[in-house]
């Protein structure tokens, strides 16, 4: 019995020792776990800041996975209603959706098909920078408007060159774009890379073709803003090969404005004779069903010397009311039809000259779109306009006799 009691006591003491050891190890592990969990949130905040942490963002985060969409895509059945008027009406928006741009959007949302807020730019590594607004995505889709944000290089044209010319950087840039489009629920993306050298022509073409394929794999749209030209090697647009990229884009938005520009002398911003020449060339090399003619909702105000200032209609109207100048409508000049208005006014610094688009000139541009059977118009920029511009659009584009007749022909028996 004593031997049995001794053995039982030894076993009991050993069990107590093992239990004590296990308890000690458990306490050590708990301490380590507590220490770890207190460090994780700080690291996560640095690695993955929220989209609203700052007004200017670097997008998207380079660390996978791509963030889950925060905005539901539009219902499939809505997409088929475009274009609302029979021809597309696309508008560029300022980065912030407020003020006159917001008012104009809601006043004309029944005929606007696409909006392209000027949200994004890039750097030499292909990352995206910019502002974005998920609420505007929801508003657009609720109103059967496709949202196709713009990526541009306006502030620093050369920044995009290393991205276009390096296949690896180009691929990374394209992936960043596609990730952002899918994550935010956009309908596509608008590329507005301007003022590049003719030497990047092949690289720009490759970029558009590769980006188009990546977007179309997800049923997303690609629109491209291009410099106006009436021949292949014309002016600033020599690096953009319309014939090569035309089959890969959903819209070719031609910037048919700034014929006279900030750095030139005074003159019409988009004369009708130039619009016709550019549109005619575009129709020869690109499917006209993809071609949108740019319409400027602004004017230029030139000082006696130096660069002009772009003016929205509100400011031009204030100048007219204050200085009471004689406003002249220029129907034609030595080169052909013009369709813009101009006036001069005197300030303490000398005589200034203003040119701006009239309702008649806008109707003429729409007539060119109809005559050449192009896709529609692209407006720069929503909120800059005089209210009468939209009346002209409604009277001449929405009530389009060409499209009405086309619809009727489909119903008539052959004769």
Secondary structure as the mmCIF struct_conf table of DSSP 4:
data_model
#
loop_
_struct_conf.conf_type_id
_struct_conf.id
_struct_conf.beg_label_comp_id
_struct_conf.beg_label_asym_id
_struct_conf.beg_label_seq_id
_struct_conf.end_label_comp_id
_struct_conf.end_label_asym_id
_struct_conf.end_label_seq_id
HELX_RH_AL_P HELX_RH_AL_P1 UNK A 2 UNK A 47
BEND BEND1 UNK A 48 UNK A 48
TURN_TY1_P TURN_TY1_P1 UNK A 51 UNK A 52
BEND BEND2 UNK A 53 UNK A 53
BEND BEND3 UNK A 55 UNK A 56
STRN STRN1 UNK A 57 UNK A 59
BEND BEND4 UNK A 60 UNK A 60
BEND BEND5 UNK A 62 UNK A 65
HELX_LH_PP_P HELX_LH_PP_P1 UNK A 66 UNK A 69
BEND BEND6 UNK A 70 UNK A 71
HELX_LH_PP_P HELX_LH_PP_P2 UNK A 72 UNK A 75
HELX_RH_AL_P HELX_RH_AL_P2 UNK A 76 UNK A 79
TURN_TY1_P TURN_TY1_P2 UNK A 80 UNK A 81
BEND BEND7 UNK A 83 UNK A 83
TURN_TY1_P TURN_TY1_P3 UNK A 84 UNK A 85
BEND BEND8 UNK A 86 UNK A 87
STRN STRN2 UNK A 88 UNK A 93
BEND BEND9 UNK A 95 UNK A 96
HELX_RH_AL_P HELX_RH_AL_P3 UNK A 99 UNK A 108
TURN_TY1_P TURN_TY1_P4 UNK A 109 UNK A 111
STRN STRN3 UNK A 114 UNK A 117
STRN STRN4 UNK A 120 UNK A 122
TURN_TY1_P TURN_TY1_P5 UNK A 124 UNK A 125
STRN STRN5 UNK A 128 UNK A 130
HELX_RH_AL_P HELX_RH_AL_P4 UNK A 134 UNK A 142
TURN_TY1_P TURN_TY1_P6 UNK A 143 UNK A 144
STRN STRN6 UNK A 146 UNK A 152
TURN_TY1_P TURN_TY1_P7 UNK A 154 UNK A 155
HELX_RH_3T_P HELX_RH_3T_P1 UNK A 157 UNK A 160
HELX_RH_AL_P HELX_RH_AL_P5 UNK A 161 UNK A 165
HELX_RH_AL_P HELX_RH_AL_P6 UNK A 167 UNK A 184
TURN_TY1_P TURN_TY1_P8 UNK A 185 UNK A 185
BEND BEND10 UNK A 187 UNK A 187
STRN STRN7 UNK A 188 UNK A 192
BEND BEND11 UNK A 195 UNK A 195
HELX_RH_3T_P HELX_RH_3T_P2 UNK A 198 UNK A 200
HELX_RH_AL_P HELX_RH_AL_P7 UNK A 201 UNK A 216
TURN_TY1_P TURN_TY1_P9 UNK A 217 UNK A 219
STRN STRN8 UNK A 221 UNK A 227
BEND BEND12 UNK A 230 UNK A 231
TURN_TY1_P TURN_TY1_P10 UNK A 232 UNK A 233
HELX_RH_3T_P HELX_RH_3T_P3 UNK A 235 UNK A 239
HELX_RH_AL_P HELX_RH_AL_P8 UNK A 242 UNK A 246
TURN_TY1_P TURN_TY1_P11 UNK A 247 UNK A 248
BEND BEND13 UNK A 250 UNK A 250
STRN STRN9 UNK A 251 UNK A 255
BEND BEND14 UNK A 259 UNK A 260
TURN_TY1_P TURN_TY1_P12 UNK A 262 UNK A 263
BEND BEND15 UNK A 264 UNK A 264
BEND BEND16 UNK A 266 UNK A 266
BEND BEND17 UNK A 269 UNK A 270
HELX_RH_AL_P HELX_RH_AL_P9 UNK A 272 UNK A 285
BEND BEND18 UNK A 286 UNK A 286
HELX_RH_3T_P HELX_RH_3T_P4 UNK A 288 UNK A 290
STRN STRN10 UNK A 291 UNK A 296
STRN STRN11 UNK A 298 UNK A 302
BEND BEND19 UNK A 304 UNK A 306
STRN STRN12 UNK A 309 UNK A 312
HELX_RH_AL_P HELX_RH_AL_P10 UNK A 313 UNK A 323
HELX_LH_PP_P HELX_LH_PP_P3 UNK A 325 UNK A 327
STRN STRN13 UNK A 328 UNK A 333
TURN_TY1_P TURN_TY1_P13 UNK A 334 UNK A 335
STRN STRN14 UNK A 336 UNK A 347
TURN_TY1_P TURN_TY1_P14 UNK A 348 UNK A 349
STRN STRN15 UNK A 350 UNK A 357
HELX_RH_AL_P HELX_RH_AL_P11 UNK A 359 UNK A 371
TURN_TY1_P TURN_TY1_P15 UNK A 372 UNK A 373
STRN STRN16 UNK A 376 UNK A 380
TURN_TY1_P TURN_TY1_P16 UNK A 382 UNK A 383
BEND BEND20 UNK A 384 UNK A 385
HELX_RH_AL_P HELX_RH_AL_P12 UNK A 387 UNK A 393
HELX_RH_PI_P HELX_RH_PI_P1 UNK A 394 UNK A 398
TURN_TY1_P TURN_TY1_P17 UNK A 399 UNK A 399
HELX_RH_AL_P HELX_RH_AL_P13 UNK A 401 UNK A 411
BEND BEND21 UNK A 412 UNK A 412
HELX_LH_PP_P HELX_LH_PP_P4 UNK A 413 UNK A 414
#
